[in-house]
Amino acid sequence: MEGKGRVCVTGGTGFLGSWIIKTLLEHSYFVNTTVRSDPECKRELSFLTNLPGASQKLQIFRADLSNPDSFCAAIEGCIGVFHVASPMNFQEGPEEVLTKRAIDGAISILRACLNSSTVKRVVYASSAAAVSLNGKDDEVMDESFLE
């Protein structure tokens, strides 16, 4: 394998994930990304597969935060992980269920990184919902909104 190594990006179809993938490919990284399972195969992935270098350097894995072990294959052999996957659709269930899925998923992904003999760095980005759905109507938000 040439390039700078292999990196995993969870949540590859999201806004942040897709831009991270694009940037990593541009900087000669190989990328594993995860996308939610879509039983009806309706999810459009061409915006990822059409990125320059994707045909040689991008692998797409099906994974879901409700099954945290599904991320192990995508993390295996990577030197770094960007964990940006997050359940955002509040129509999928109550907030408590989605919060538990996000927490359990993050912990399991971190465990998979620890169990890997190759992962050296993990970057975790929370959902914007952590501050934007707090009942406050302020334009600028920071860490103090989590208190």
C-alpha positions as CSV (number, residue, x, y, z in Angstrom):
1,M,0.0,0.0,0.0
2,E,1.3,3.4,-0.9
3,G,0.1,6.7,0.5
4,K,0.1,7.9,4.1
5,G,-1.8,5.0,5.6
6,R,-5.4,3.9,6.1
7,V,-7.9,6.0,8.1
8,C,-11.5,5.1,9.1
9,V,-14.3,7.8,8.9
10,T,-17.6,6.7,10.5
11,G,-20.7,8.4,9.1
12,G,-19.3,8.8,5.6
13,T,-22.6,10.0,4.1
14,G,-22.9,12.9,6.5
15,F,-21.8,16.4,5.8
16,L,-18.8,16.3,8.0
17,G,-17.8,12.8,7.2
18,S,-18.0,13.3,3.4
19,W,-15.7,16.4,3.6
20,I,-13.2,14.5,5.8
21,I,-13.1,11.7,3.3
22,K,-12.6,14.1,0.4
23,T,-9.8,15.8,2.2
24,L,-8.1,12.6,3.2
25,L,-8.2,11.3,-0.3
26,E,-6.7,14.5,-1.6
27,H,-3.8,14.1,0.9
28,S,-3.0,10.5,-0.3
29,Y,-4.7,8.5,2.5
30,F,-6.6,5.3,2.0
31,V,-10.0,5.6,3.6
32,N,-12.4,3.1,5.1
33,T,-15.8,4.7,5.7
34,T,-19.0,3.4,7.3
35,V,-22.5,4.0,6.1
36,R,-25.8,2.9,7.6
37,S,-27.2,-0.3,6.4
38,D,-30.0,0.3,3.9
39,P,-32.1,-2.9,3.4
40,E,-33.7,-1.5,0.3
41,C,-30.3,-0.2,-1.1
42,K,-31.8,3.2,-1.8
43,R,-28.9,5.2,-0.3
44,E,-27.1,7.1,-3.0
45,L,-23.3,6.8,-2.5
46,S,-22.1,8.2,-5.9
47,F,-21.0,11.4,-4.3
48,L,-18.5,9.4,-2.4
49,T,-17.5,6.9,-5.1
50,N,-17.0,9.7,-7.6
51,L,-14.5,11.6,-5.4
52,P,-11.1,11.8,-7.1
53,G,-9.1,8.7,-6.1
54,A,-12.0,6.9,-4.5
55,S,-12.0,4.0,-6.9
56,Q,-8.5,3.1,-5.7
57,K,-8.4,4.4,-2.1
58,L,-12.0,4.2,-0.7
59,Q,-13.7,1.2,0.9
60,I,-17.3,1.5,2.1
61,F,-18.5,-0.7,5.0
62,R,-22.1,-1.1,6.2
63,A,-22.3,-0.3,9.9
64,D,-24.9,1.0,12.4
65,L,-24.6,2.5,15.9
66,S,-27.3,0.1,17.1
67,N,-24.8,-2.7,16.3
68,P,-21.5,-1.3,17.5
69,D,-19.5,-4.4,16.6
70,S,-20.3,-3.7,13.0
71,F,-17.6,-1.0,13.0
72,C,-14.7,-3.5,13.8
73,A,-14.0,-4.5,10.2
74,A,-13.8,-0.8,9.0
75,I,-11.4,0.1,11.9
76,E,-9.1,-2.9,11.4
77,G,-5.8,-1.9,9.9
78,C,-6.3,1.8,10.2
79,I,-3.9,4.3,11.8
80,G,-6.6,6.7,12.7
81,V,-10.3,7.0,13.2
82,F,-12.6,10.0,12.7
83,H,-15.8,9.1,14.6
84,V,-18.4,11.5,13.2
85,A,-21.4,9.1,12.9
86,S,-24.3,10.2,15.1
87,P,-28.0,9.3,15.2
88,M,-29.8,12.5,14.2
89,N,-33.3,11.5,13.1
90,F,-35.5,11.9,16.1
91,Q,-38.3,10.2,14.2
92,E,-36.4,6.9,14.7
93,G,-37.2,6.9,18.4
94,P,-37.3,8.8,21.6
95,E,-34.3,11.1,22.5
96,E,-33.3,8.7,25.3
97,V,-32.9,5.8,22.9
98,L,-30.9,7.8,20.4
99,T,-28.7,9.2,23.1
100,K,-28.0,5.7,24.4
101,R,-27.2,4.5,20.9
102,A,-24.8,7.3,20.4
103,I,-23.0,6.7,23.7
104,D,-22.9,2.9,23.4
105,G,-21.7,3.3,19.8
106,A,-18.9,5.7,20.7
107,I,-17.7,3.5,23.5
108,S,-17.7,0.4,21.3
109,I,-15.9,2.2,18.5
110,L,-13.3,3.4,21.1
111,R,-12.9,-0.2,22.3
112,A,-12.4,-1.4,18.8
113,C,-9.7,1.3,18.4
114,L,-8.0,0.1,21.6
115,N,-8.1,-3.5,20.5
116,S,-6.6,-2.6,17.2
117,S,-2.8,-2.8,17.1
118,T,-2.7,-0.1,14.4
119,V,-4.9,2.8,15.6
120,K,-2.7,5.7,16.9
121,R,-5.3,8.6,17.0
122,V,-9.0,9.0,17.3
123,V,-10.9,12.2,16.6
124,Y,-14.5,12.3,17.9
125,A,-17.0,14.9,16.8
126,S,-20.4,15.1,18.5
127,S,-23.6,16.1,16.8
128,A,-24.7,19.7,16.5
129,A,-27.8,18.5,18.4
130,A,-25.7,18.4,21.6
131,V,-26.0,22.2,21.7
132,S,-28.7,23.2,19.2
133,L,-31.6,21.3,20.7
134,N,-31.1,22.6,24.2
135,G,-34.2,24.8,24.4
136,K,-32.2,28.0,24.4
137,D,-32.6,30.5,21.5
138,D,-29.0,31.9,21.4
139,E,-27.2,32.5,18.1
140,V,-23.7,31.6,19.5
141,M,-23.2,28.4,21.5
142,D,-20.2,26.8,23.2
143,E,-19.4,24.2,25.9
144,S,-21.3,26.1,28.5
145,F,-24.6,25.1,26.9
146,L,-24.0,21.5,28.0
147,E,-24.2,22.4,31.7
